[in-house]
Amino acid sequence: MMPDQYEGVTEFVGYGEAAMYLGLQRNTLSSYVARGIGPQERLDSDGKPERRIVGQYLLPVFDRAELDRWATQRPGQGARTDLVSSIM
């Protein structure tokens, strides 16, 4: 069994880290979050998305537990959730 490279990691800062963990492209994850179909960003005490300064960038923070929850519930690749079955 291969060791888990994310063992002990509880949070991911930025779309890049979170996307790598999920096996997605950074732009795919940021698009999902922008459209409201991605994992929930961690919220601060005011209920606003938490941000961290890394270099010159203000990046979102994701909890590993939320990424795991979202990954198990997301539709498969290419799934059309906007269509209704026409079988009668």
N, C-alpha and C positions, 0 to 999 in steps of 0.2 A: 504494500500500500504506500502511495506517495504521501509525503508530509503535506499538510495544508499550508500553502504559502501565506494564507491570511489568518493563521492561528493566532488568537489573541487580539486581532484587529476588531474594534467595535464601531469605528466610524471611518468615513471616507470624505476627504475634503476635495471638492471640485468634481465636475462632470467626468473628467478624464479618469480619475481613480475609481469612481463608482462604475463607470462604463466598463473599464477593464475587468473589474470584479464580476460584472454581470455578463461579460462576453459580448458587449455591444460596442459600436463606434461612439465616440464622444458626442458627435452631432446628433446621432439617433436618440441618445438618452436626453440631451437637452431639448430636443424637439418634443419627445414624449412628455417631459415635465411641463414645457410651455403650453402644450395642448391639454394638460390636465389628465393625461392617461399614464403618466409615469409614477415612479415611487415618490412618496411625500418627503420633502426636505424636512430636516429637523427644525422645529420652531423654537424661538427664544421665549423668554418669560412674558413678552408682550404679545405672543401669538404670531409674530412675523417670522419669515424664514431666516434662520441663523446664517450669518456670513462670516468668513474668516479672511483676513488679509494675507495673501501669499505673494510676495514680491509686490508688484503694482496692481494685482488683481484682487477683487472681492469675490470669493468663491462660496458656493453653497456647501452645506454639510449634510451628509446622509448617514443615518444609523444603519449598521450592518443588518440588524434584525428587520428593519423596514425593507431593505433591498432584498433580503431572503424571502420575506412575505410576498412582496410584489412579484418576484421572479416565479414563485410557485403558482400565482394566480393569473399571470398575464396570458392572453391567448397565444397560440402557436404562431410561428412566423407565417405570414400570408393569410391569417385568419380574417375573414370579413365579418366583423361583429355588427356592422351596420345593416346587414341584409336579414330579412325575415324569411323563413322557410315558406316556399310556395306550395308545398305538398298539402293536398286536401284529402 
